[in-house]
Amino acid sequence: MRLAEEKHEEITVVVKCRHPHSGEQQKTAEIPIDFNLGDFRTEAQEVFGIHNTCTTVLILEKTNEVLSNDKTFRVAAIQNNAVLLLIPEIRCC
């Protein structure tokens, strides 16, 4: 007997990065709903070419809420097609 594979629920999010030197960039990503926001922020930072010593924040655009690194997308109640802003601290630029 073969056990059914566990299906991982995913959502689609849009990530906008606002950087003083490169302007605003945007990417769309499909993310497992139980993915950690801190890990996602770190990966998004790499995708947008923001140096790893730079501190960034991840903000839910709809509510302007700064998202906690220790929550998952599910726990933070991030909905499908949500827009997230990745904002580096000014001193990092």
SULQUIRA-V926444 format. One record per pair of residues at least 12 apart in sequence whose ideal C-beta (glycine too) atoms are under 7 Angstrom apart, sorted by sequence separation. I is the first residue (numbers start at 0). J is the second residue. D is the distance in whole Angstrom. If there is no record, write none. Layout:
BEGIN
i = <I | I>
j = <J | J>
d = <D | D>
END
This chain:
BEGIN
i = <13 | 14 | 13 | 14 | 40 | 11 | 12 | 40 | 11 | 12 | 59 | 9 | 10 | 26 | 61 | 9 | 36 | 61 | 9 | 10 | 59 | 60 | 9 | 24 | 60 | 7 | 8 | 59 | 60 | 58 | 57 | 58 | 40 | 57 | 58 | 14 | 36 | 55 | 56 | 16 | 18 | 36 | 37 | 55 | 36 | 37 | 55 | 36 | 53 | 54 | 36 | 53 | 35 | 36 | 34 | 54 | 33 | 34 | 47 | 49 | 53 | 36 | 32 | 33 | 32 | 44 | 30 | 43 | 40 | 10 | 12 | 10 | 15 | 17 | 11 | 10 | 11 | 12 | 13 | 14 | 15 | 16 | 17 | 18 | 12 | 14 | 20 | 19 | 18>
j = <25 | 26 | 27 | 28 | 55 | 27 | 28 | 57 | 29 | 30 | 77 | 29 | 30 | 46 | 81 | 30 | 57 | 82 | 31 | 32 | 81 | 82 | 32 | 47 | 83 | 31 | 32 | 83 | 84 | 83 | 83 | 84 | 68 | 85 | 86 | 43 | 66 | 85 | 86 | 47 | 49 | 67 | 68 | 86 | 68 | 69 | 87 | 70 | 87 | 88 | 71 | 88 | 71 | 72 | 71 | 91 | 71 | 72 | 85 | 87 | 91 | 75 | 72 | 73 | 73 | 85 | 72 | 85 | 85 | 72 | 77 | 77 | 82 | 84 | 79 | 79 | 80 | 81 | 82 | 83 | 84 | 85 | 86 | 87 | 83 | 85 | 92 | 92 | 92>
d = <6 | 5 | 5 | 6 | 6 | 6 | 6 | 5 | 5 | 6 | 7 | 5 | 6 | 6 | 7 | 6 | 6 | 7 | 6 | 6 | 6 | 4 | 7 | 6 | 7 | 5 | 5 | 6 | 5 | 7 | 6 | 4 | 6 | 6 | 6 | 5 | 5 | 6 | 5 | 4 | 7 | 7 | 3 | 6 | 6 | 6 | 5 | 5 | 5 | 5 | 7 | 7 | 6 | 7 | 6 | 6 | 5 | 6 | 6 | 5 | 3 | 6 | 5 | 6 | 5 | 7 | 6 | 5 | 7 | 6 | 7 | 7 | 6 | 7 | 6 | 4 | 6 | 5 | 5 | 5 | 5 | 5 | 6 | 6 | 6 | 6 | 6 | 5 | 7>
END
